[in-house]
Amino acid sequence: MPLLDVCFSPELIHLYDLKGRIVVVVDILRATSSMVTGLAHGLEKIVPVSNLDECKSYSQQGYLTAAERDGKMALDFDFGNSPFSYMADLVKNRTLAMTTTNGTRAIRLSAEADKVVVGAFLNLSSVAAYLQEQQKDVLIVCAGWKGKFNLEDTLFAGALAHKLQDSFESENDATLASWHLYETATNDLAGFLSKASHVQRLKNLDIHKDITFCLQQDVYDIVPIMEGDFLVPYIPEVIKN
Amino acid sequence: MPLLDVCFSPELIHLYDLKGRIVVVVDILRATSSMVTGLAHGLEKIVPVSNLDECKSYSQQGYLTAAERDGKMALDFDFGNSPFSYMADLVKNRTLAMTTTNGTRAIRLSAEADKVVVGAFLNLSSVAAYLQEQQKDVLIVCAGWKGKFNLEDTLFAGALAHKLQDSFESENDATLASWHLYETATNDLAGFLSKASHVQRLKNLDIHKDITFCLQQDVYDIVPIMEGDFLVPYIPEVIKN
């Protein structure tokens, strides 16, 4: 059976051998939720970039640009980090350059993996289907908050571990912790997360609607997969049928 | 109210400002459990050191020496990492130099804190009493396993968070996760941990007895506190009375 493991922070990623593995990067609030939403609504591809200047420079190539720092939209970009902004017609068949506080960094640090894909509650079952299709060892990389552990990404890891319980070996401490936390929280994810640090931070920014949206499961069927420099949408066979 | 936070790995410690804080280092299986046991049984003091050669050199000063690597006792030392070995008469009024895979490293990395103390289930209530006495911000540093998250240290963090719930502010994600995991596990810590990686590792070394011992609460009333280069025993006033 392939292995499933969870890395709670990009700061711990050097402790894992990524070669031969598929990495699932998760940043529920809100980078990976927004990426899934954008690609599901017709974005052709997304280039995750590290810093604001590099991101802005992509507008000269006709790309849309998105930037978030500390939960807020950075100045002079087309988008911030709200999934709702990616539902507009103007994203169709466009390319987006995106930089966020935690999520895009986690993607970049995972580059050595065989494949890097993007997960969110919004595409949970599709990510699970993709991993079952591939049958390789998996590492879920939680983007966290500025290197620290966070609850919402951990709950996603636990939800994915539940989905994969019969087809992946997951008896390591981080996966067990994620599993149990998801089991405790599953009947009321929003309630469970209401004390979480980043949820508090976002509440101060008045984006309750975003949080509710990002905690919905299986709204979209695409899995964003890194191909070269770009995230492109993929739909697993079993989900298509 | 002072703050309580949890750092899940020595690899994340640079993300926290230790100045003005008390750090509680925990390595349940078995470094901090053994330290507490030794000091409770009459060891005068313990010097935690980083590497095997340095540790061995202390024998020339008449110190006892203890060394563990990968769960096993290293060659040519007086002790390994089993708490039972520290119950012998020969430890009385002696000084011990000790190096372990994870625990002594976590202590060394915490040096910038106002105070560094050592916690285990064996002295849980005394650690809580000491922290209530001090009324400073607290960071629990889990030694983990070679930098990775582990369950047993996290459960200790959750147990301590429960003890301090009325006197410390603990609404950060790592403390909330520890809290919930402890709540899930509390009625059967050994059963909950039976799938944990390090417990599996130790089972292969046939030290079931050590694990059972280390999961007992409040066997000893001393708190090991770093004073200069040494851990020395302290008994909080409220525990004395």
Interface residues (C-beta under 8 A of the other chain):
Chain A: F8 S9 E11 L12 L15 W145 K146 G147 K148 F149 N150 L151 T154 E171 N172 D173 A174 L176 A177 H180 L181 E183 T184 A185 K195 A196 S197 H198 Q200
Chain B: F8 S9 E11 L12 L15 W145 K146 G147 K148 F149 N150 L151 T154 E171 N172 D173 A174 L176 A177 H180 L181 E183 T184 A185 K195 A196 S197 H198 Q200
